[in-house]
Amino acid sequence: MKGIILAGGSGTRLGPSTDGVSKQMLDIYDKPMIYYPLSTLMSAGIRDILVITTEEDQKVFMRQLQDGSKFGIHISYKIQPSPDGLAQAFLLGEDFIGDEPCAMILGDNIFYGTGFYRMLDEASKNAYQGKATIFGNQVKDPERFGIMELDSENNVIGVEEKPEFPKSNYAIVGLYFYPAGVSKLAKRVEPSARGELEITTLNDFYLQQGLLKAELLESGFAWFDAGTHDSKLDAANMIRTIQNRTGQVVCCPEVVAYDKGWLTQGELEERAKVYSKNNYGKYLKSILKEK
């Protein structure tokens, strides 16, 4: 399975902090924002990842993430000429995806909660069985989001993009799993009234074929769209609290890779030496002691 991180856009909601740098390079407590979606895809077992960025920001991402080998994965890059909608990612990534299933995550989305690995595993299985999976989280202002309508058994029966009168308070969050052929289907998406290739339209294509599944992030699960100053600060405070209480680092790609056997003990030791003067490096060293 292939993975895409959509990290384009201008990040104007986080200005002026983003006047000179991509928002996905800003810190969420102790690590760049991009580490969180990267760790999510890696936790789903995905080792081949495409990072879609603007032309101005691509070199910064390449300097930070390199080719991915330091995480035991392979990372390639693609420029998004203009932000024309989320479904555009599958057009830009068509050659990269090929004939494989693909997961796509937005570069400013952060997930943390019990049962998440199970949900990722289920979404992966769905993709290999020819089905798409979207993730839903209850919100107080569903009119601001793409939303999913569910029946009494939590089956998806409708999807809408920022409806004036929402039929549900389950927002569709920025994580999607699709079966092989998603790029071909994405070519059928026509620009919406606001001129974008809406991923809601793509999801509706799967729904009409009876191939759209939902995974619901239940009460107590934390999801952040860290694209505003307030949500970015909320996410950082949550990560800080969890890490200080547990002694673990949330969304640490090196540890995800080590647990999956993608990095050797020696390779993790080298990564720990790079950050030996801070808590990130101390955590990597503690993982080695535990193992």
N, C-alpha and C positions, 0 to 999 in steps of 0.2 A: 504494500500500500504506500502511496505517495502522500506527502503532506505539504500544504502551502500556508505560509504566514503572510497575510496581507498587511503590509506596513507602509503603505503609501500615504497620500493625503498631505495636507499642509499643517495640520494640528493647530488650527487657529484658535480653537477653544482653550488651548493651553498657552496662548501668547501672553506676554512677550517671551516666555521661557523657550518657545519653539522658533523664535526668529532666526536662530543660527544652528539649530540641531533638531533632528527628528524627535517627535514625542516618545517614540519607542526606545530611544536612547536615554531618556530621563530615568532617574532612579525611582524605584518603588522600594523604599527603605534601604536595602543593602546591595541591590543588584539592578541592572538595567531592566526596564519594563519588558523588553523583548525576551528575557530569560523565562518569563512566566508562560507565554504561549508556546515557546520552544519546548519547555519541559512537559507541557500538556501533550504535544504531539509525540514526544519521545516516550511518555508514559503509555501511550496507545500502541507502542511497538514500532513506531515509524522512524526509519533511519535515513530516508532520502527526502530532503526538505528543500522547497523553493521559497526564497524570501523575495517578495515583490515590494519594491521601494521606488521612490522618486529618483530621478537622475542625480539630483543634488545630494541625496543622502546615501546613495549606494556605497560609496567608498567608506563611509563611516561604519556601515553595517559589516562590510568586508573586513575592515580593520578589527572590529570587535569580535565577530564570529568566525572569521577566516573561512576555511573550507569545511569546518565542522569536525575535523579529525580530533581536535582536543576534547570533543564530547563523544567520540566514537561513532560519529554519523557523517553524512555527506550533505553539505549545504551548497546550493547554487543560487544564482541571483537573476532577477529580471526587472527591468525598468517599466514602471507604469507611466506612460506619457501624460495621462490626465486621469483624475479620479472619476470614472464614469459608471460607478456602481459595483457592488460586490460580486455580481455574476461575471464581471469582466475578468476576474482572476482566473477563471477556467478557460477563457479564450487566450489570455496571455500565457497560461501554463499548459496549453494543449500538447505541445511537443514533450514537455517534461512529464506530464501525466501518462501519456501513451494510452495503453489499453488496461491500465490498472485502476482499482478503486482509489479514491482520494479524499483526504480530510482537509478542511480549510478552517483556519482560526484567525480572528482579527488580532492584530498586533497589540491592541490595548485591552484585551480581555483577560481577566484573572479569575481562576477557579480554585476553590479550596473547600473540601468537605468530605464527610464519610460517604463511602459508596461510589466515589467518582471513578476509581479504577474499574469497578464492575460495569459502570455505564459506558466507559470508553471501550471496554471489551465487547459489550453487547452491540455498540454502534459499529465496531469493526466487523463483527460477524454479519450484521445486517448488510453492510456494504458488499461483502463477498457473496452474499445471497441475492444481490441485485436490488437491494432496498436502500433508500436514503434515510438518514436520521437527523432530526433537529433537536435542540435542547431548549427546554422552557423553564423560566423562572418567574414566580409571581412578583408583580410590581404594582405600585399604587397609581401609576400614571401610564397605563398601557397605550394610550393614544400617541405616545412618543416613540413607540416601537413597532416593529413587525410583530404580530401576535398570532397565536395558534388557538383555534377553537377545538374543544375536546368533547367527546361524548362521555357517558357515565362510566365507561371503562377506560378512560384516558386515551382513546384512539383519536388521532387527528382527523377532524372532519372539515376543517377550513383554515386558511391562512390569509392574513390581510396585512398590508403595509400601512402603518400609522393611520388606522381608521378613526374617523370622527366619533363613531359610536362603537367602541370595542365590544365584541361578543365574548371576551375572555380577558382576564388579567394576567395571562401567561405570556410574557414577552419571549420572543425567539432570540436567544443570546448568540454571541458571535462564534459559534462552533458548529460545524456541519460535516457530516460524513456522507459520501456519495459513492455509488457503484461505478464500475467501468462504463465509459461512454458519456460522462458528465459534460465534457467539453462539446461534444456533438449536440447534446440537448441545450446547452447554454447558447448555442448559435441561434436558437429559435426565440430567444428572449428579445423582445422589442423594447426600445427606450420608453420609460414611463412618462407621465406628464411633466415630471421634473427633470427629464432628460437622462435618467440613469437606467442601467441594466439591473433591475431589482432582483435580488436573490429570492425574494418572496414569490416572484413569478416562476423562477426555476423550481422552487419547492412545490408550487402548485402543479407543475407538470407531473411531478412524481405522485402527488396526492391524487390527481385524476386517474392515474394508472393503478392506484391502490398500493403504491410502493413507498409511502412516507410514514415513518415511525417517529415517536417522540420519547425522549428521556427527560423526566421532570426533576429539576433540582429542588428537593424538598426543604421544608422549614429547617433552619439551622445551617444550610449550605450557603457559602459566601461566593457571590459572583459580583465582579466589578467591571464596569466599562470605564476604565481609568482615563477617559478623554477630557475630563474637566479638572480644575484645581481641587474642588471639593472631593470628588470621587477618588482622585489620585492620592490625596491626603488620607482619606478613609482607608484605602487599600494599604497604604504604608503603615498606618497605625495598627491595623489588624495583623499584618505580617510581623511587625515589631513585637506585638503582644504575644503572638503564638510562639515566635522563635525564642523570646526571652523566657517564656514559661516552660517550653519543652526542651530547649537546647538543640533543636533541629532547625535546619534551614529549609524553608518552604520553596519548592520549585528550584532545586539545585540540579542543573543538567548533568554535572559530573557524577553526582550520586545516582541519578536515574540510570545513567549509562553504566556505571559500575555494578549496580544491582542487576542489570540485564546482561552483564557479561560483555559489554561493548568496550569497556576499558579494563586493562589489567591493573593489578595492584601497583606495579611500577609506574604506570601512566598516571594513576590517581595520586601517587606520591609526588610526582613531578608537578601536578596541578596544585597540590597542597603547598609546595615550596614557593610557588608564584605568589601566593597570598598569605605567606607565613606570618606577616605582621598584623593581620586582622582576624576577626572572628570567622570569616568565610573560610580562610585557610585552616584555622583551628578545627572547624567542623569537618572539613575533608580529612584531616589527620585523625580525628576521633572515629570516623567511619572505618578507617584502616585498622585502628586498634580493636574495634568491635568485631571486625571480621576475622 
